[in-house]
């Protein structure tokens, strides 16, 4: 808990719990054991008041040992749950930065001399910084329905919306 008290996670952070086991049992048993360990830590974190965070549990069993060795000392270190916290942060550029010469630049990077306001404005408008890294998954779309709407628009068969009259009672 000292780590979590230090970093003070908020609702935008996510935690991944990675369960591990030592090599002494079957692979299937170790995966199940690692899963139970990770789920127990997840339950503890939720009871400790971190239930508003996205907490996922993953079980690796014996496949990712902390110490690739044998014996009681290695087994003790390999029986563990690792907590990985993800926090995305938008860092605004230091403006202006006249370190590069003006002119043609084919590096496809924002020029240090220009675009500072654009980059700063984008950084301040982003509600979820994670979206700049990976984006959000799209929901299934009804392609036929969308295509029919485009055809109606192109052929002039768009129907005007009707205003609804509400009776005041």
Buried (B, 14 or more C-beta within 10 A) or exposed (E): EEEBEEEEBEEBBBBBBBBBBBBEBEEEEBBBBBBBBBBBBBEEBEEEEBEEBEBEBBBBBBEEBBEEEEEEEBBEBBBBBBBEEEEBEBEEBEEEEEEEEEEEEEEEEEEBBEEBEEBBEEBEEEEEBBEEEEEEEEEEEEEEEEEEEEEEEEEEEEEEEEEEEEEEE
